[in-house]
Amino acid sequence: MSSGPARHGDAPDPVVARMMGADAVRAHGGPWSVLAAIAAVAVILDVGRFLPTIARMARPRWGWPKPSTRPDPISQVYGRYLGQELSLDIYLPRSGSSHQTPLVIFFHGGGWRMGNKKLIEPGVFRLLDHGFAVASVDYSLSSEAVWPEQGFQIKGAVRWLRAHATEFGFDPDAFFAFGGSAGGHLAAMLATTNGVARFEDARYGNMDVSSAIQRAVLWYAPTDLLLRARFSLLRLVFFDGHPRSPLSSCARLIGGAPARRRDIARDASPVHWARADTTVPCLLMHGTKDVVVPYEHSVAFAAKLDAIGVDHRFTVFDGYRHVDLRFNQAATMDDVIEFLRGDSQCSNARTSSSK
């Protein structure tokens, strides 16, 4: 059943370590820890501007595609909310598409309060070289709407894509969700609510089409909005160091501190929805030094999948932090591709790796 985590135990990359500033939070006591934490929060809250800078610095080492080689997307509107268009970008495989092209539906991170469909993990573009199409989806940020609107929207996006499968050459039986951080949360919601009517909303159209997905890839995803993990100032301010925090991204998503809005927090928690008949196989990947979304989220979610008998793989990366760029390395993406193709053995495995 369970074989222990996949651990990636190489030394932290100096570029990422300096930029994230997480070592400073742990290494110093007293006022220095507070100052370091505040600085790290400022960096994380500006992640939309921060990630492209790191990507430019790291590209020579890992060979990520240059921005100039990013393919041009096909932009489409899949719905509207309060008069504003909700859109998605479609990237077709480099070899061209056919009626059997598997589709990866990607959701960006940013704490549900920042980012857009252009904020795509660099490694995702590797999928285009392996016969996959990618659709990167916009959804309303927490400054524009609170839960469950985002749940309605992501289901609507999947229905729109399946309704247009013939037009773009997608295989309607090979739809996969992929996301990191807040995007991982949304992908996990899709993974655990197949056939659940709760999040099907006619305002987003195509109600005669299924919103089901077949597999999901979840990178450092928050899965239980009521989870009280190890204390960290970053978690307290940014995410969920304590469920009573009214300042967290989680609180902004559901309109108040999770501890005070427990019903909504549960409704927005993939671990709450996971059932044997509604949940698809999942690939979980999380770093042990994540100081934003606690590593315990993936531990708890994997335990739930194990308990209900849903196939999954849980890969633990020793020393990796939140939004760690090493997740995008070729070897990790090869694991993602193998999982999406169904070539890997899930068998409820929890493994460790040192890539």
C-alpha positions as CSV (number, residue, x, y, z in Angstrom):
1,M,0.0,0.0,0.0
2,S,2.3,2.7,1.2
3,S,6.0,2.7,0.5
4,G,7.2,6.0,2.0
5,P,7.8,9.4,0.2
6,A,9.8,10.3,-3.0
7,R,12.6,12.4,-1.6
8,H,14.7,14.9,-3.5
9,G,17.6,15.6,-1.2
10,D,20.1,17.8,-3.1
11,A,21.4,20.9,-1.5
12,P,19.2,24.0,-1.9
13,D,19.9,26.0,-4.9
14,P,21.7,29.2,-3.8
15,V,19.7,31.5,-6.2
16,V,16.4,30.3,-4.9
17,A,17.6,30.3,-1.3
18,R,18.7,33.9,-1.5
19,M,15.5,35.1,-3.2
20,M,13.1,33.2,-0.9
21,G,14.9,34.2,2.2
22,A,13.5,31.2,4.1
23,D,16.9,30.3,5.6
24,A,17.0,33.6,7.4
25,V,13.7,33.0,9.1
26,R,14.9,29.8,10.6
27,A,18.5,30.7,11.3
28,H,18.1,33.8,13.5
29,G,16.2,34.4,16.6
30,G,14.7,37.6,18.1
31,P,13.9,40.6,16.0
32,W,15.9,39.3,13.1
33,S,13.4,36.4,12.5
34,V,10.6,39.0,12.4
35,L,12.4,41.2,9.9
36,A,13.3,38.3,7.8
37,A,9.7,37.0,7.8
38,I,8.3,40.4,6.9
39,A,10.8,40.6,4.0
40,A,9.8,37.1,2.8
41,V,6.1,38.0,3.0
42,A,6.8,41.0,0.8
43,V,8.5,38.9,-1.8
44,I,5.7,36.2,-1.8
45,L,3.0,38.8,-2.1
46,D,4.7,40.2,-5.1
47,V,5.1,36.7,-6.6
48,G,3.6,37.7,-10.0
49,R,6.6,40.0,-10.6
50,F,9.1,37.8,-8.7
51,L,8.8,34.5,-10.6
52,P,9.9,35.8,-14.1
53,T,13.0,37.3,-12.5
54,I,14.0,33.9,-11.0
55,A,13.2,32.1,-14.2
56,R,15.6,34.3,-16.1
57,M,18.3,33.7,-13.6
58,A,17.8,29.9,-13.4
59,R,17.2,29.2,-17.1
60,P,20.9,28.7,-18.0
61,R,21.2,25.9,-15.4
62,W,18.0,24.0,-16.2
63,G,17.5,24.8,-19.8
64,W,14.0,26.1,-19.5
65,P,12.4,27.6,-22.7
66,K,13.2,31.2,-23.3
67,P,10.2,33.6,-23.3
68,S,10.7,34.2,-27.0
69,T,10.1,30.4,-27.6
70,R,6.8,30.3,-25.7
71,P,4.2,29.4,-28.3
72,D,1.4,31.8,-29.2
73,P,-1.8,30.7,-27.5
74,I,-5.3,30.7,-28.8
75,S,-7.3,32.9,-26.4
76,Q,-10.9,32.1,-25.8
77,V,-13.7,33.4,-23.5
78,Y,-15.4,30.7,-21.6
79,G,-17.7,32.8,-19.4
80,R,-18.4,36.1,-17.7
81,Y,-18.7,37.2,-14.1
82,L,-20.2,40.5,-13.1
83,G,-19.7,41.7,-16.7
84,Q,-16.1,40.7,-16.9
85,E,-14.8,38.1,-19.3
86,L,-13.3,35.0,-18.1
87,S,-10.8,33.6,-20.6
88,L,-8.4,30.8,-21.1
89,D,-5.3,30.3,-23.4
90,I,-5.0,27.1,-25.4
91,Y,-1.5,25.8,-26.4
92,L,-1.5,23.1,-29.0
93,P,1.2,20.4,-29.1
94,R,4.2,21.3,-31.2
95,S,3.6,18.3,-33.4
96,G,0.1,19.4,-34.1
97,S,-3.2,18.1,-32.7
98,S,-5.6,15.4,-33.6
99,H,-9.0,14.2,-32.3
100,Q,-6.9,12.2,-29.8
101,T,-4.9,14.9,-28.2
102,P,-4.9,14.7,-24.3
103,L,-5.5,18.1,-22.6
104,V,-3.9,19.4,-19.5
105,I,-5.9,22.1,-17.8
106,F,-3.6,24.4,-15.8
107,F,-4.5,26.7,-13.0
108,H,-2.1,29.4,-11.9
109,G,-1.0,30.1,-8.3
110,G,-0.8,33.4,-6.4
111,G,-2.8,32.8,-3.2
112,W,-6.1,33.2,-5.0
113,R,-5.5,36.9,-4.9
114,M,-3.0,37.6,-7.7
115,G,-1.8,36.1,-11.0
116,N,-3.5,35.3,-14.3
117,K,-3.4,32.7,-17.0
118,K,0.0,33.9,-18.2
119,L,1.6,32.8,-14.9
120,I,2.5,29.2,-16.0
121,E,5.1,27.0,-14.5
122,P,7.9,26.8,-17.1
123,G,8.0,23.0,-17.0
124,V,4.4,22.9,-18.2
125,F,5.5,23.8,-21.7
126,R,7.5,20.6,-21.9
127,L,4.2,18.9,-22.2
128,L,3.7,20.4,-25.6
129,D,6.7,18.3,-26.8
130,H,5.1,15.1,-25.7
131,G,1.8,15.3,-27.5
132,F,-0.3,17.2,-24.8
133,A,-2.3,20.3,-25.3
134,V,-2.4,22.8,-22.5
135,A,-5.2,25.2,-21.5
136,S,-4.3,27.8,-18.9
137,V,-7.4,29.2,-17.2
138,D,-8.3,32.5,-15.6
139,Y,-10.6,32.6,-12.6
140,S,-11.9,35.4,-10.4
141,L,-9.4,36.5,-7.7
142,S,-10.4,36.8,-4.1
143,S,-10.6,40.6,-4.5
144,E,-13.3,40.0,-7.1
145,A,-15.3,37.1,-5.7
146,V,-15.3,34.7,-2.8
147,W,-15.8,31.0,-2.7
148,P,-17.6,29.1,-4.2
149,E,-17.6,31.3,-7.3
150,Q,-14.1,30.0,-8.3
151,G,-15.5,26.4,-8.0
152,F,-18.3,27.2,-10.3
153,Q,-15.9,28.9,-12.8
154,I,-13.3,26.0,-13.0
155,K,-16.1,23.5,-13.7
156,G,-17.5,25.9,-16.3
157,A,-14.1,26.1,-18.0
158,V,-13.8,22.3,-18.2
159,R,-17.3,22.0,-19.7
160,W,-16.4,24.7,-22.3
161,L,-13.2,22.9,-23.2
162,R,-15.0,19.6,-23.6
163,A,-17.8,21.2,-25.6
164,H,-15.1,22.5,-28.0
165,A,-13.1,19.3,-28.0
166,T,-13.8,18.5,-31.7
167,E,-12.8,22.0,-32.7
168,F,-9.4,21.8,-31.1
169,G,-8.8,18.1,-31.5
170,F,-8.9,17.2,-27.8
171,D,-9.7,13.7,-26.5
172,P,-12.7,14.3,-24.3
173,D,-11.8,11.2,-22.3
174,A,-8.3,12.5,-21.5
175,F,-8.7,15.7,-19.5
176,F,-6.2,16.3,-16.8
177,A,-6.0,19.1,-14.1
178,F,-2.6,20.6,-13.1
179,G,-1.8,23.4,-10.7
180,G,0.6,24.7,-8.1
181,S,-0.3,26.4,-4.8
182,A,-3.7,28.0,-5.1
183,G,-3.9,26.5,-8.6
184,G,-3.1,23.1,-7.1
185,H,-6.1,23.7,-4.7
186,L,-8.4,24.3,-7.7
187,A,-7.0,21.2,-9.5
188,A,-7.6,19.2,-6.4
189,M,-11.2,20.4,-6.2
190,L,-11.8,19.2,-9.7
191,A,-10.1,15.9,-8.8
192,T,-12.4,15.2,-5.9
193,T,-15.8,16.4,-7.2
194,N,-16.4,14.4,-10.4
195,G,-20.1,14.0,-10.7
196,V,-20.8,16.3,-7.8
197,A,-23.7,18.7,-8.6
198,R,-22.7,21.3,-6.0
199,F,-20.3,23.2,-8.3
200,E,-22.2,23.0,-11.6
201,D,-23.6,26.4,-12.3
202,A,-25.7,27.2,-15.3
203,R,-24.4,30.7,-15.6
204,Y,-21.2,29.3,-17.1
205,G,-23.0,27.3,-19.8
206,N,-22.7,23.9,-21.5
207,M,-24.7,22.2,-18.8
208,D,-25.2,19.2,-21.0
209,V,-21.5,18.5,-21.0
210,S,-19.5,16.7,-18.3
211,S,-17.0,18.7,-16.1
212,A,-15.1,15.4,-15.2
213,I,-11.4,15.1,-15.4
214,Q,-9.4,11.8,-15.5
215,R,-6.3,12.6,-13.4
216,A,-4.7,15.5,-11.5
217,V,-1.2,16.8,-10.8
218,L,-1.0,18.8,-7.5
219,W,2.1,20.8,-6.7
220,Y,2.3,22.1,-3.1
221,A,-1.5,22.4,-2.9
222,P,-3.5,23.5,0.1
223,T,-6.1,20.8,0.6
224,D,-7.6,21.4,4.0
225,L,-8.4,25.0,4.9
226,L,-8.9,24.1,8.5
227,L,-5.6,22.4,8.9
228,R,-3.5,23.8,11.8
229,A,0.1,23.0,10.9
230,R,3.4,23.9,12.5
231,F,3.6,27.5,13.4
232,S,5.3,30.0,11.1
233,L,4.9,33.7,10.9
234,L,4.8,33.4,7.1
235,R,1.9,30.9,7.4
236,L,0.1,33.1,9.9
237,V,0.2,36.1,7.6
238,F,0.1,34.5,4.2
239,F,-1.8,31.3,4.4
240,D,-2.9,29.3,7.5
241,G,-0.4,29.2,10.3
242,H,-3.6,29.5,12.4
243,P,-7.2,29.0,11.1
244,R,-8.2,32.1,13.0
245,S,-6.0,34.4,10.9
246,P,-8.2,37.0,9.2
247,L,-5.3,38.2,7.0
248,S,-4.5,35.0,5.2
249,S,-5.0,34.3,1.5
250,C,-7.3,31.5,2.7
251,A,-9.5,34.0,4.7
252,R,-9.7,36.3,1.7
253,L,-10.9,33.4,-0.5
254,I,-13.7,32.4,1.8
255,G,-14.6,35.8,3.2
256,G,-13.3,35.4,6.7
257,A,-11.0,33.4,9.0
258,P,-11.5,29.7,8.4
259,A,-12.1,29.0,12.1
260,R,-15.0,31.4,12.0
261,R,-16.4,30.2,8.7
262,R,-15.9,26.5,9.2
263,D,-18.7,25.4,6.8
264,I,-17.3,27.4,3.9
265,A,-13.8,26.3,4.8
266,R,-14.8,22.7,4.5
267,D,-16.7,23.4,1.3
268,A,-13.5,24.8,-0.2
269,S,-11.3,21.9,1.1
270,P,-10.6,19.1,-1.4
271,V,-9.9,16.7,1.5
272,H,-13.5,17.2,2.6
273,W,-14.9,16.2,-0.8
274,A,-12.7,13.2,-1.5
275,R,-14.8,10.0,-1.9
276,A,-14.0,6.8,-3.7
277,D,-16.6,7.4,-6.3
278,T,-15.9,11.1,-7.0
279,T,-12.1,11.2,-6.9
280,V,-9.6,10.5,-9.7
281,P,-5.9,9.4,-9.4
282,C,-3.6,12.2,-8.2
283,L,0.1,12.9,-8.3
284,L,1.1,15.0,-5.3
285,M,4.4,16.8,-5.1
286,H,5.5,18.9,-2.1
287,G,8.8,20.3,-0.6
288,T,9.7,19.7,3.0
289,K,10.8,23.3,3.5
290,D,7.6,24.9,2.2
291,V,6.9,27.8,4.6
292,V,3.8,29.0,2.8
293,V,1.6,26.0,2.2
294,P,2.6,23.5,4.9
295,Y,3.9,20.1,3.7
296,E,1.3,18.6,6.0
297,H,-1.4,19.4,3.5
298,S,-0.1,16.8,1.1
299,V,0.5,14.4,3.9
300,A,-3.1,14.7,5.0
301,F,-4.5,14.5,1.5
302,A,-2.5,11.4,0.6
303,A,-3.7,9.8,3.8
304,K,-7.3,10.5,2.8
305,L,-6.7,9.1,-0.7
306,D,-5.1,6.0,0.9
307,A,-8.1,5.6,3.3
308,I,-10.7,5.7,0.5
309,G,-8.7,3.5,-1.9
310,V,-7.9,6.1,-4.6
311,D,-4.7,5.5,-6.6
312,H,-2.1,8.2,-6.1
313,R,1.6,9.0,-5.9
314,F,3.1,11.3,-3.3
315,T,6.6,12.6,-4.1
316,V,8.4,14.4,-1.3
317,F,11.2,16.8,-2.2
318,D,13.7,17.2,0.6
319,G,14.7,20.9,1.0
320,Y,12.4,22.3,-1.6
321,R,10.5,25.4,-0.8
322,H,7.2,26.9,-2.0
323,V,7.2,27.6,-5.7
324,D,10.7,26.1,-5.9
325,L,11.8,26.3,-9.4
326,R,13.5,22.9,-9.2
327,F,10.0,21.4,-9.6
328,N,10.3,22.3,-13.2
329,Q,13.4,20.2,-13.9
330,A,13.2,17.7,-16.8
331,A,13.3,14.6,-14.5
332,T,10.3,15.8,-12.5
333,M,8.3,16.7,-15.6
334,D,9.1,13.2,-16.9
335,D,7.4,11.8,-13.8
336,V,4.4,14.1,-14.5
337,I,4.2,12.9,-18.1
338,E,4.5,9.3,-17.1
339,F,1.7,9.7,-14.6
340,L,-0.6,11.5,-17.0
341,R,-0.1,8.8,-19.6
342,G,-1.0,6.2,-17.0
343,D,2.4,4.5,-17.5
344,S,3.4,4.7,-13.8
345,Q,2.2,2.5,-11.0
346,C,0.2,4.4,-8.5
347,S,-0.9,1.7,-6.0
348,N,-1.2,4.4,-3.3
349,A,2.6,4.9,-3.3
350,R,4.3,7.5,-1.1
351,T,7.9,7.8,-2.3
352,S,11.1,9.8,-1.7
353,S,13.5,11.1,-4.3
354,S,16.7,13.0,-4.5
355,K,16.7,14.6,-7.9
